[in-house]
Amino acid sequence: MPHYLTFDLNWQTFHGDFLEIAPGLNLRHAPGHTPGLCILQVNLSESGTWIFTSDMYHVHENYEDNHPQGWLARDHDDWVRSNQMIHLKKDEALVSNGAKVYITGRRQETLNNAIKLYSNGPGSLHALAGDISRKTEVERLAREVEGKEPNGIHLLVNNAGIARDDSTKFSIVGAPNMEDPVSISKHYMNSPEDAWADTFKTNVTAAFYMSMAFLPQLAKGHRVVSGHTSSIVNVSSIAGK
């Protein structure tokens, strides 16, 4: 497409994860669909953070359900990482509006990097390392938050999602003939039992245990703020449907 390459434009390159064009206006590297894809983050004082995602998402299922792009993604793993980065912007938006936010994940280093990147605004972001696929870890996290927040919490976001089954991913092994039931059956029967179990454990079971473990703290938060109803938000994964 020659019009993309016109030399009448003042082309500029940047290196690294992001480029601040002006205060509140940032380009962020989001590879996956293509190696050089960038998204635009706009931080506005009154209406909060807006993200213009370009070709990162082509249909709403890509964002709402964490549904990968399949063959449209040049690099599946990069797309997953970019998608996680964009979803972390929800935490940044809460912080920018004054909320105290706790995030959890298996790797402390990843959590620490998220805090460095997204601790902007009058609120605060805190890391609690843990594996929410394990019931004992969920119970420990709930006790830890209860100790830090005696008056309860107002919002729980279940955002963890994985897709362990590489043997059926369209982006890796291709798609079956969706008009042929035999082809569909053979494709999905290649799914190993342990991969299916691991995916279900994180995408479904963990959300259930997290919701139940934190229910007393959500109830406390509801009683503390008059007229406020505490909420649970489940961000679904296509692998858990």
MARDREN-245080 format. One line per field, with one value per residue: residue number from 0; z, y, x of N, C-alpha, C in turn. Coordinates in steps of 0.1 Angstrom, whole numbers, padded with zeros to 4 digits. Example, Ala and Ser with C-alpha at 12.3 -4.5 7.8 and 13.67 -1.06 7.14 Angstrom:
<tigus>
gudo: (0/1)
n.z: (0078/0071)
n.y: (-0057/-0022)
n.x: (0132/0128)
ca.z: (0078/0071)
ca.y: (-0045/-0011)
ca.x: (0123/0137)
c.z: (0078/0079)
c.y: (-0033/0000)
c.x: (0132/0129)
</tigus>
This chain:
<tigus>
gudo: (0/1/2/3/4/5/6/7/8/9/10/11/12/13/14/15/16/17/18/19/20/21/22/23/24/25/26/27/28/29/30/31/32/33/34/35/36/37/38/39/40/41/42/43/44/45/46/47/48/49/50/51/52/53/54/55/56/57/58/59/60/61/62/63/64/65/66/67/68/69/70/71/72/73/74/75/76/77/78/79/80/81/82/83/84/85/86/87/88/89/90/91/92/93/94/95/96/97/98/99/100/101/102/103/104/105/106/107/108/109/110/111/112/113/114/115/116/117/118/119/120/121/122/123/124/125/126/127/128/129/130/131/132/133/134/135/136/137/138/139/140/141/142/143/144/145/146/147/148/149/150/151/152/153/154/155/156/157/158/159/160/161/162/163/164/165/166/167/168/169/170/171/172/173/174/175/176/177/178/179/180/181/182/183/184/185/186/187/188/189/190/191/192/193/194/195/196/197/198/199/200/201/202/203/204/205/206/207/208/209/210/211/212/213/214/215/216/217/218/219/220/221/222/223/224/225/226/227/228/229/230/231/232/233/234/235/236/237/238/239/240)
n.z: (0000/-0012/-0002/0025/0028/0020/0016/0022/0048/0082/0093/0124/0146/0175/0204/0228/0253/0254/0242/0252/0238/0245/0276/0291/0268/0252/0232/0230/0227/0213/0204/0183/0166/0145/0144/0150/0160/0175/0202/0213/0242/0260/0285/0303/0323/0333/0322/0324/0315/0281/0256/0224/0204/0178/0155/0173/0183/0165/0166/0191/0208/0210/0228/0250/0257/0258/0235/0213/0182/0163/0131/0123/0140/0141/0160/0185/0213/0219/0214/0235/0257/0251/0253/0280/0291/0282/0295/0321/0323/0333/0360/0363/0357/0378/0399/0391/0396/0423/0438/0459/0450/0448/0433/0420/0413/0400/0397/0414/0403/0380/0390/0404/0383/0371/0390/0389/0363/0363/0386/0388/0398/0422/0437/0448/0441/0448/0454/0457/0458/0446/0439/0423/0414/0432/0460/0487/0485/0476/0499/0517/0505/0508/0536/0540/0527/0543/0567/0560/0552/0572/0571/0549/0513/0481/0455/0435/0410/0389/0369/0358/0333/0312/0285/0280/0261/0236/0215/0202/0194/0170/0160/0161/0152/0132/0119/0122/0097/0098/0089/0089/0110/0118/0114/0132/0156/0157/0158/0183/0201/0203/0225/0254/0286/0309/0302/0296/0322/0337/0325/0330/0358/0364/0350/0357/0382/0400/0399/0412/0438/0446/0446/0466/0488/0493/0498/0524/0529/0509/0517/0541/0530/0516/0538/0550/0533/0527/0507/0487/0467/0469/0444/0421/0394/0367/0344/0314/0298/0267/0267/0289/0285)
n.y: (-0012/0018/0044/0043/0048/0073/0098/0124/0127/0133/0111/0094/0074/0053/0038/0011/0006/0026/0059/0092/0116/0141/0157/0135/0122/0093/0070/0035/0005/-0023/-0052/-0081/-0084/-0072/-0068/-0042/-0028/-0001/0015/0041/0060/0082/0105/0121/0149/0151/0131/0107/0079/0071/0046/0040/0015/0006/-0019/-0039/-0051/-0065/-0074/-0073/-0095/-0100/-0082/-0081/-0109/-0118/-0131/-0145/-0134/-0153/-0165/-0139/-0127/-0121/-0129/-0149/-0151/-0126/-0111/-0119/-0109/-0081/-0077/-0083/-0061/-0039/-0045/-0041/-0014/-0008/-0010/0011/0032/0031/0038/0063/0077/0078/0054/0027/0000/-0035/-0058/-0091/-0120/-0147/-0141/-0121/-0102/-0094/-0082/-0061/-0046/-0038/-0021/0000/0010/0017/0032/0059/0088/0100/0078/0044/0016/-0018/-0048/-0082/-0112/-0144/-0175/-0179/-0202/-0221/-0232/-0228/-0207/-0187/-0184/-0175/-0150/-0137/-0134/-0119/-0094/-0088/-0082/-0059/-0042/-0034/-0024/-0035/-0041/-0027/-0035/-0064/-0078/-0104/-0114/-0132/-0154/-0181/-0202/-0232/-0252/-0259/-0277/-0274/-0248/-0224/-0206/-0220/-0247/-0245/-0242/-0264/-0278/-0260/-0266/-0293/-0318/-0340/-0332/-0311/-0325/-0342/-0324/-0310/-0331/-0336/-0323/-0324/-0340/-0329/-0303/-0291/-0293/-0277/-0252/-0248/-0247/-0223/-0204/-0207/-0221/-0207/-0181/-0186/-0194/-0171/-0152/-0162/-0163/-0136/-0125/-0118/-0095/-0078/-0074/-0060/-0036/-0027/-0020/0001/0023/0044/0038/0026/-0002/-0030/-0047/-0075/-0082/-0102/-0110/-0125/-0154/-0168/-0194/-0204/-0207)
n.x: (0008/0012/0005/0009/0036/0044/0067/0062/0053/0063/0081/0088/0107/0105/0119/0116/0090/0071/0062/0061/0042/0032/0023/0001/-0005/0003/0021/0020/0038/0024/0028/0019/-0005/0009/0045/0052/0030/0012/-0005/-0027/-0027/-0047/-0049/-0072/-0083/-0109/-0125/-0111/-0090/-0084/-0082/-0070/-0071/-0063/-0054/-0052/-0075/-0101/-0127/-0153/-0151/-0124/-0114/-0134/-0137/-0111/-0103/-0081/-0066/-0062/-0053/-0048/-0030/0003/0021/0013/0019/0030/0007/-0010/0004/0003/-0024/-0028/-0014/-0030/-0054/-0046/-0047/-0072/-0068/-0051/-0068/-0086/-0068/-0061/-0084/-0084/-0087/-0078/-0060/-0055/-0034/-0029/-0008/0012/0039/0062/0080/0067/0044/0056/0067/0043/0033/0052/0048/0020/0013/-0001/-0015/-0040/-0047/-0037/-0016/-0011/0008/0001/0015/0005/-0011/-0040/-0052/-0051/-0068/-0060/-0043/-0060/-0075/-0055/-0048/-0073/-0074/-0051/-0058/-0080/-0067/-0054/-0074/-0097/-0122/-0134/-0139/-0147/-0149/-0144/-0124/-0123/-0100/-0083/-0070/-0063/-0051/-0043/-0043/-0026/-0028/-0052/-0054/-0063/-0045/-0021/-0023/-0041/-0075/-0104/-0126/-0154/-0179/-0181/-0190/-0175/-0149/-0147/-0151/-0129/-0108/-0112/-0111/-0085/-0077/-0058/-0065/-0053/-0046/-0071/-0082/-0065/-0069/-0097/-0096/-0082/-0097/-0124/-0130/-0113/-0123/-0148/-0140/-0125/-0145/-0162/-0145/-0139/-0163/-0174/-0158/-0166/-0192/-0188/-0177/-0199/-0216/-0203/-0202/-0227/-0255/-0241/-0233/-0214/-0194/-0189/-0168/-0166/-0143/-0144/-0129/-0123/-0116/-0128/-0154)
ca.z: (0000/-0013/0005/0038/0027/0015/0023/0026/0062/0090/0101/0135/0152/0189/0210/0241/0255/0251/0239/0256/0228/0252/0288/0290/0254/0251/0223/0237/0218/0216/0193/0183/0153/0138/0154/0154/0163/0186/0206/0218/0255/0263/0299/0304/0337/0337/0318/0327/0305/0269/0248/0210/0203/0165/0150/0184/0184/0153/0170/0205/0215/0212/0241/0261/0260/0256/0224/0204/0168/0154/0121/0121/0148/0136/0172/0195/0227/0220/0214/0248/0266/0249/0258/0294/0293/0280/0306/0333/0323/0341/0373/0363/0357/0392/0407/0387/0402/0438/0444/0464/0442/0450/0422/0424/0402/0405/0397/0421/0395/0370/0398/0407/0371/0369/0399/0384/0351/0364/0398/0385/0402/0437/0444/0451/0436/0457/0448/0465/0450/0449/0428/0426/0410/0444/0470/0499/0482/0476/0513/0523/0499/0515/0550/0540/0524/0554/0577/0555/0549/0582/0567/0537/0500/0473/0441/0432/0396/0385/0355/0354/0322/0305/0275/0280/0251/0223/0205/0195/0191/0156/0156/0161/0144/0122/0122/0115/0087/0107/0083/0090/0124/0121/0115/0145/0167/0157/0162/0198/0209/0205/0237/0265/0298/0319/0297/0298/0336/0341/0320/0338/0372/0365/0344/0362/0396/0407/0400/0422/0451/0449/0450/0479/0499/0495/0500/0537/0529/0500/0525/0549/0522/0514/0550/0554/0524/0526/0493/0478/0466/0464/0431/0416/0380/0361/0330/0309/0288/0257/0271/0301/0281)
ca.y: (0000/0029/0056/0042/0050/0086/0105/0137/0127/0134/0098/0094/0061/0053/0025/0009/0002/0037/0073/0103/0126/0153/0153/0128/0116/0083/0058/0023/-0006/-0035/-0062/-0093/-0084/-0070/-0065/-0027/-0021/0008/0020/0055/0063/0096/0107/0134/0152/0150/0118/0096/0073/0065/0039/0038/0002/0003/-0033/-0049/-0057/-0064/-0077/-0070/-0106/-0099/-0075/-0085/-0123/-0122/-0141/-0142/-0131/-0165/-0163/-0125/-0123/-0126/-0136/-0152/-0148/-0112/-0106/-0121/-0100/-0068/-0077/-0081/-0047/-0031/-0047/-0035/0000/-0007/-0007/0024/0041/0032/0045/0077/0082/0078/0041/0018/-0012/-0046/-0068/-0104/-0128/-0156/-0136/-0109/-0093/-0089/-0073/-0049/-0038/-0032/-0009/0010/0015/0022/0039/0073/0094/0101/0065/0036/0003/-0026/-0061/-0094/-0124/-0156/-0184/-0180/-0215/-0229/-0228/-0224/-0194/-0178/-0181/-0167/-0137/-0130/-0131/-0108/-0082/-0084/-0076/-0045/-0034/-0039/-0019/-0042/-0037/-0023/-0041/-0075/-0081/-0117/-0111/-0142/-0162/-0188/-0211/-0241/-0262/-0255/-0286/-0270/-0233/-0221/-0199/-0229/-0259/-0243/-0245/-0275/-0274/-0257/-0271/-0307/-0322/-0350/-0324/-0304/-0334/-0347/-0312/-0307/-0343/-0336/-0316/-0333/-0338/-0320/-0289/-0287/-0292/-0265/-0240/-0246/-0244/-0209/-0195/-0208/-0225/-0197/-0170/-0190/-0194/-0157/-0145/-0167/-0159/-0121/-0121/-0111/-0082/-0070/-0071/-0049/-0024/-0022/-0014/0013/0035/0044/0039/0020/-0016/-0036/-0055/-0085/-0082/-0114/-0108/-0139/-0159/-0177/-0208/-0208/-0207)
ca.x: (0000/0022/0002/0015/0050/0047/0078/0058/0050/0075/0082/0096/0107/0108/0124/0111/0076/0062/0067/0052/0042/0029/0017/-0012/-0006/0013/0021/0025/0041/0015/0030/0010/-0011/0021/0055/0054/0017/0012/-0018/-0026/-0033/-0050/-0053/-0080/-0085/-0123/-0132/-0102/-0081/-0090/-0072/-0073/-0063/-0059/-0056/-0051/-0088/-0109/-0141/-0154/-0147/-0110/-0112/-0143/-0135/-0097/-0103/-0070/-0069/-0060/-0043/-0046/-0019/0016/0028/0002/0023/0030/-0007/-0015/0011/-0002/-0038/-0027/-0010/-0042/-0064/-0040/-0051/-0084/-0063/-0045/-0079/-0091/-0059/-0061/-0096/-0083/-0090/-0067/-0061/-0046/-0033/-0022/-0003/0022/0053/0064/0086/0057/0036/0064/0068/0030/0032/0061/0042/0007/0010/-0002/-0028/-0041/-0049/-0025/-0015/-0004/0010/0001/0018/-0003/-0016/-0054/-0057/-0050/-0078/-0053/-0037/-0071/-0079/-0045/-0050/-0084/-0070/-0041/-0065/-0088/-0059/-0050/-0086/-0107/-0136/-0139/-0136/-0159/-0149/-0135/-0124/-0117/-0095/-0073/-0075/-0053/-0055/-0032/-0044/-0020/-0031/-0064/-0055/-0063/-0033/-0010/-0026/-0051/-0089/-0111/-0137/-0165/-0191/-0180/-0190/-0164/-0136/-0147/-0149/-0115/-0100/-0113/-0108/-0071/-0074/-0054/-0073/-0047/-0046/-0084/-0084/-0057/-0076/-0109/-0092/-0079/-0107/-0137/-0130/-0106/-0133/-0158/-0134/-0122/-0158/-0167/-0135/-0139/-0177/-0175/-0152/-0175/-0204/-0184/-0176/-0213/-0222/-0195/-0205/-0242/-0260/-0231/-0234/-0202/-0196/-0179/-0168/-0159/-0138/-0144/-0120/-0130/-0112/-0136/-0168)
c.z: (0000/-0004/0019/0039/0021/0023/0026/0041/0070/0099/0112/0141/0167/0194/0224/0241/0252/0248/0244/0246/0234/0266/0287/0277/0252/0240/0231/0227/0222/0205/0194/0169/0143/0148/0159/0158/0176/0189/0212/0231/0257/0277/0300/0319/0341/0333/0319/0315/0293/0261/0234/0206/0188/0161/0161/0185/0172/0156/0185/0213/0218/0226/0252/0266/0260/0245/0214/0189/0158/0144/0118/0129/0143/0147/0183/0209/0229/0221/0228/0258/0264/0254/0273/0298/0292/0291/0319/0334/0331/0356/0374/0364/0371/0401/0404/0393/0417/0445/0449/0458/0446/0438/0426/0411/0408/0406/0403/0412/0385/0377/0401/0395/0368/0378/0394/0372/0354/0377/0395/0390/0417/0444/0446/0446/0444/0452/0459/0457/0455/0437/0430/0420/0421/0455/0483/0497/0482/0491/0520/0518/0506/0529/0550/0537/0536/0565/0573/0554/0559/0579/0554/0524/0492/0460/0441/0417/0394/0371/0350/0343/0315/0294/0273/0268/0238/0212/0197/0191/0176/0151/0155/0152/0133/0127/0115/0104/0096/0101/0084/0105/0127/0122/0128/0156/0168/0162/0177/0206/0210/0218/0249/0278/0308/0315/0299/0313/0341/0337/0328/0352/0374/0361/0350/0378/0404/0409/0411/0436/0455/0453/0463/0491/0503/0498/0513/0536/0519/0508/0535/0542/0519/0525/0553/0546/0522/0511/0483/0478/0461/0452/0429/0400/0375/0347/0324/0300/0279/0261/0282/0297/0277)
c.y: (0012/0041/0056/0047/0064/0093/0120/0139/0127/0122/0099/0080/0063/0039/0024/0006/0014/0050/0083/0114/0140/0148/0147/0122/0106/0073/0046/0012/-0018/-0045/-0074/-0094/-0082/-0066/-0051/-0020/-0013/0012/0034/0056/0078/0097/0121/0136/0149/0136/0106/0092/0067/0058/0036/0026/-0002/-0012/-0043/-0057/-0055/-0066/-0075/-0082/-0106/-0093/-0080/-0099/-0127/-0132/-0137/-0140/-0142/-0162/-0149/-0120/-0129/-0134/-0137/-0147/-0133/-0105/-0107/-0111/-0085/-0067/-0076/-0067/-0038/-0032/-0042/-0020/0002/-0003/0007/0035/0042/0040/0060/0085/0081/0065/0035/0004/-0022/-0055/-0080/-0112/-0137/-0150/-0122/-0098/-0086/-0079/-0060/-0040/-0031/-0020/0002/0017/0022/0029/0054/0078/0095/0088/0057/0022/-0006/-0041/-0072/-0106/-0136/-0163/-0187/-0194/-0225/-0224/-0222/-0210/-0183/-0174/-0173/-0152/-0129/-0126/-0119/-0094/-0078/-0078/-0061/-0036/-0038/-0034/-0025/-0036/-0034/-0030/-0053/-0078/-0094/-0116/-0122/-0151/-0169/-0197/-0221/-0250/-0258/-0265/-0283/-0255/-0231/-0215/-0208/-0241/-0257/-0246/-0257/-0269/-0272/-0261/-0287/-0312/-0331/-0342/-0317/-0313/-0339/-0336/-0311/-0319/-0345/-0329/-0325/-0330/-0328/-0305/-0283/-0284/-0279/-0252/-0237/-0242/-0229/-0200/-0195/-0210/-0213/-0185/-0173/-0188/-0179/-0150/-0149/-0162/-0144/-0116/-0113/-0097/-0073/-0066/-0059/-0036/-0018/-0015/-0001/0025/0034/0046/0032/0004/-0022/-0046/-0065/-0084/-0094/-0111/-0121/-0141/-0168/-0191/-0213/-0209/-0221)
c.x: (0009/0018/0006/0029/0054/0057/0075/0055/0063/0076/0092/0095/0109/0111/0118/0096/0067/0069/0057/0053/0040/0023/0003/-0015/0005/0011/0027/0026/0032/0016/0020/0004/0000/0032/0056/0041/0018/-0002/-0016/-0034/-0035/-0055/-0059/-0083/-0099/-0129/-0123/-0093/-0088/-0079/-0077/-0064/-0059/-0063/-0054/-0064/-0096/-0124/-0141/-0150/-0132/-0107/-0121/-0140/-0121/-0095/-0092/-0075/-0068/-0050/-0040/-0034/-0006/0024/0017/0007/0025/0017/-0012/-0009/0006/-0016/-0038/-0023/-0022/-0052/-0059/-0044/-0064/-0079/-0058/-0056/-0085/-0082/-0059/-0074/-0096/-0085/-0077/-0069/-0051/-0046/-0026/-0018/0007/0036/0054/0070/0076/0048/0043/0065/0054/0029/0040/0054/0028/0003/0010/-0015/-0029/-0044/-0036/-0027/-0006/-0003/0009/0003/0010/-0008/-0031/-0060/-0057/-0059/-0071/-0047/-0048/-0075/-0068/-0046/-0062/-0081/-0060/-0048/-0074/-0080/-0055/-0062/-0097/-0121/-0141/-0134/-0149/-0160/-0139/-0136/-0116/-0113/-0085/-0078/-0063/-0059/-0044/-0032/-0039/-0024/-0044/-0065/-0054/-0050/-0020/-0012/-0036/-0065/-0095/-0121/-0150/-0179/-0191/-0179/-0179/-0151/-0136/-0145/-0135/-0105/-0100/-0110/-0093/-0067/-0070/-0062/-0066/-0047/-0060/-0087/-0077/-0064/-0089/-0106/-0089/-0091/-0121/-0137/-0124/-0116/-0143/-0152/-0130/-0135/-0163/-0158/-0136/-0153/-0179/-0170/-0160/-0187/-0200/-0183/-0189/-0219/-0215/-0199/-0220/-0246/-0251/-0233/-0221/-0205/-0185/-0180/-0160/-0156/-0136/-0133/-0127/-0127/-0121/-0151/-0172)
</tigus>
